[in-house]
Amino acid sequence: MPKVIAVCTSSSKGTQKKPVDSVTLVENFGIENDAHAGGHWHRQVSLLSHEKIEAFKTRGALVSHGCFGENIIVEGINFAELPVGRRLACGTALLEISQIGKECHSHCQIYHAMGECIMPTQGVFAKVLAGGHVRAGDSMSLCD
């Protein structure tokens, strides 16, 4: 069963996210107290596969949870293989994948150090369909 490894937030845009004990997801808003939440847009929550982060680290990247701007890190799901529209149950919340990857207009610090970044191809974004709480150790499941 896929499992949440970490949840991360940041108080201002343009900064790395930091791991926190738990997050509250708010329907049609995003993560409470996260700089990227708000409004009825499609990139309310960002997700990244733990395995992709670990593989990137084996190539010499000095990264920790939240460095890619990801909110939820999950072990056991390759998010980049899921289609837009796929629903995910996580903790007590329900998410729907709304975008795969993200164009990196002004390359991040990770890109400058490594020559690449995994978020543009491996990160996904989701809308919050039903609010709830998520913490490390929670399971995540794919919904039909």
C-alpha positions as CSV (number, residue, x, y, z in Angstrom):
1,M,0.0,0.0,0.0
2,P,1.5,3.4,-1.0
3,K,2.5,5.5,2.0
4,V,3.0,9.2,2.7
5,I,6.7,9.7,3.6
6,A,6.5,13.5,4.4
7,V,4.2,16.5,4.1
8,C,5.8,19.9,3.5
9,T,4.7,23.6,3.5
10,S,6.3,27.0,3.0
11,S,5.1,30.4,4.3
12,S,6.2,32.3,1.3
13,K,6.6,31.7,-2.4
14,G,10.1,31.2,-3.9
15,T,11.4,29.3,-0.8
16,Q,11.9,25.6,-0.2
17,K,9.1,23.8,1.6
18,K,9.9,22.3,5.0
19,P,8.5,19.1,6.5
20,V,5.7,19.5,9.1
21,D,3.9,17.0,11.3
22,S,0.6,17.2,9.4
23,V,-1.3,19.3,6.9
24,T,-4.9,20.3,6.6
25,L,-6.2,20.2,3.0
26,V,-9.1,22.6,2.3
27,E,-11.6,21.8,-0.5
28,N,-11.0,23.9,-3.7
29,F,-8.2,25.8,-1.9
30,G,-5.1,23.6,-1.2
31,I,-3.1,23.2,2.0
32,E,-3.9,25.5,4.9
33,N,-1.0,27.9,5.7
34,D,0.9,27.0,2.5
35,A,2.1,29.9,0.3
36,H,0.8,28.2,-2.9
37,A,-2.7,27.6,-1.6
38,G,-5.7,29.8,-2.5
39,G,-8.1,30.4,-5.2
40,H,-9.9,28.0,-7.5
41,W,-6.9,27.0,-9.6
42,H,-5.7,23.6,-10.7
43,R,-2.3,23.5,-8.9
44,Q,-3.5,23.4,-5.2
45,V,-1.2,20.6,-4.0
46,S,2.1,19.2,-5.4
47,L,3.1,15.6,-5.2
48,L,6.3,13.7,-5.8
49,S,7.3,10.1,-5.7
50,H,9.7,9.2,-2.9
51,E,11.5,6.7,-5.2
52,K,12.2,9.5,-7.8
53,I,13.7,11.7,-5.1
54,E,15.9,8.8,-3.9
55,A,17.0,8.0,-7.4
56,F,18.0,11.6,-8.0
57,K,20.0,11.6,-4.7
58,T,22.0,8.6,-6.0
59,R,23.2,10.8,-8.8
60,G,24.7,13.2,-6.3
61,A,21.9,15.6,-5.6
62,L,21.9,17.0,-2.0
63,V,18.2,17.3,-1.5
64,S,15.8,16.8,1.4
65,H,12.0,16.7,1.7
66,G,10.5,19.9,0.3
67,C,13.5,21.0,-1.8
68,F,11.5,20.6,-5.0
69,G,8.6,22.6,-3.7
70,E,6.5,19.4,-3.2
71,N,3.8,19.2,-0.6
72,I,3.3,15.5,-0.3
73,I,5.9,12.8,-0.9
74,V,4.6,9.3,-1.4
75,E,6.3,5.9,-1.5
76,G,4.8,3.3,-3.9
77,I,3.2,5.5,-6.6
78,N,4.9,6.8,-9.8
79,F,2.8,9.9,-10.2
80,A,4.1,10.7,-13.6
81,E,2.5,7.6,-15.0
82,L,-1.0,8.5,-13.8
83,P,-3.4,10.4,-16.0
84,V,-4.9,13.8,-15.3
85,G,-8.2,13.3,-13.7
86,R,-7.1,10.3,-11.6
87,R,-8.3,10.6,-8.0
88,L,-6.3,9.8,-4.9
89,A,-7.5,9.2,-1.4
90,C,-5.0,10.3,1.2
91,G,-5.5,10.5,4.9
92,T,-9.0,11.9,5.1
93,A,-8.7,13.9,1.9
94,L,-9.6,13.3,-1.7
95,L,-7.4,14.7,-4.5
96,E,-7.6,14.8,-8.3
97,I,-4.5,15.0,-10.5
98,S,-4.8,18.2,-12.5
99,Q,-1.3,18.6,-14.1
100,I,1.7,16.4,-14.8
101,G,5.0,18.2,-14.5
102,K,5.7,21.9,-14.7
103,E,7.7,24.1,-17.0
104,C,10.7,25.6,-15.2
105,H,11.1,29.1,-16.6
106,S,13.9,30.3,-14.4
107,H,15.8,27.2,-13.4
108,C,15.9,26.4,-9.7
109,Q,18.9,26.0,-7.5
110,I,18.7,22.2,-7.9
111,Y,18.9,22.6,-11.7
112,H,21.9,24.9,-11.4
113,A,23.7,22.4,-9.2
114,M,22.8,19.2,-11.0
115,G,22.0,20.4,-14.6
116,E,18.5,19.1,-14.2
117,C,15.5,18.9,-11.9
118,I,12.9,16.2,-11.6
119,M,9.9,18.3,-10.8
120,P,9.2,19.3,-14.4
121,T,8.8,15.6,-15.4
122,Q,8.1,13.7,-12.2
123,G,6.1,16.1,-10.1
124,V,2.3,16.3,-10.4
125,F,-0.3,18.8,-9.2
126,A,-3.7,18.1,-7.8
127,K,-7.0,19.8,-6.8
128,V,-8.5,19.2,-3.4
129,L,-12.0,17.6,-4.0
130,A,-12.6,16.9,-0.3
131,G,-10.7,18.4,2.5
132,G,-9.1,16.5,5.3
133,H,-5.8,15.9,7.2
134,V,-2.7,14.2,6.0
135,R,0.5,13.2,7.9
136,A,3.5,11.1,7.3
137,G,2.6,7.4,7.6
138,D,-0.9,7.8,6.1
139,S,-1.8,5.6,3.2
140,M,-2.6,6.8,-0.2
141,S,-4.8,4.9,-2.6
142,L,-5.9,5.2,-6.2
143,C,-9.6,5.7,-6.6
144,D,-11.6,4.3,-9.5
